[in-house]
Amino acid sequence: MTATQTAAPTTTLAEIARQMTAGGRGILAADESIKTMSVRLENEGIASSDTARRDYRELLITAEGLSESVSGVIWSDETFGQQLSDGRAFPEAARGLGILPGIKVDAGPTALPNGGGALITEGLDGLGARLESYAARGAAFAKWRAVFDVHSITPYSARANGQALARYAALCQEHHIVPIVEPEVLCTGGHGIGASAKASRLALAALFDELGQAGVDLSGVVLKPNFVTPGLEAGVATAPTVAAATFEVLMDTVPAEVGGIAFLSGGHATSDVCEYLGELNAETQRPWPVTFSFGRALVSASLSTWGGNPENVEAAQKALLDSCRWAAQATR
């Protein structure tokens, strides 16, 4: 092998996608932007700094036994490039603990031109070079989030975001990184479950059409969708109702060869999303493994317990582990 050659990957993208979503484990989303994470720290009375953000993410990844419930962790670029207090890089530490390291690579949403209030996610410029760097530093997977509002989604906005997600996914696979594709239909508002189903169906249908046209290997893709629910201001539907509506949309739009599905929590209570997930996993006709990729639903109690005090790290880690075990139990 010459100096310019690299060894062929020993694990396929399909195998990595299955590792991320099967086996009773899920994905911890700790990929808040610097701005969002700073606000959350300050809301807990913690002065925001790169060190504080690092300490918080270190608290999460080093919780003893986390790998029993969590297969992978998503980070922002800041955390991916930081080191733990013992000098290990975050990706290296995660792999050593039996957890796959992931990276958020989109640049966030902006207004879609002539979109009537719809949004488009940016970040494709220079993405290939960034993915090459992340892969060299150990990234196993990446994430790109598109955002849809029930009242502003249109075929145009669904198609535009689907194209961006497909280009991102194709670039990921070129660098042997599993793409998480996240077409999130927001649950804010007072809409009914039917409106959520219609919007979710539109977003997912456009996404998989674009993935197909881009030649993306679906067995090496993880889908991160929302549950089909009424808006948060419309009240809570029963778990069987949500699971049935969600399953119907997925079966109509998501090809069977997709590597796995990891649901986002979307602002719902931890107890609610775990119930939704448990009901979905009881559906024996689903062709894909189904698990969680939760953020706030898993870490909120841990962050509040920690409060920036080193003496509270053990208690904060226990709160995290309790939430992760609760979610993981819903996948079994």
Secondary structure, 3 states (H helix, E strand, C coil): CCCCCCCCCCCCHHHHHHHHHCCCCEEEEECCCHHHHHHHHHHCCCCCCHHHHHHHHHHHHCCCCHHHCEEEEEECHHHHCCECCCCCEHHHHHHHCCCEEEEECCCCEEECCCCCCCEEECCCCCHHHHHHHHHHCCCCEEEEEEEECCCCCCHHHHHHHHHHHHHHHHHHHHCCCEEEEEEEECCCCCCCHHHHHHHHHHHHHHHHHHHHHCCCCHHHCEECCCCCCCCHHHCCCCHHHHHHHHHHHHHHHCCCCCCEEEECCCCCCHHHHHHHHHHHHCCCCCCCCEEEEECHHHHHHHHHHHCCCHHHHHHHHHHHHHHHHHHHHCCC
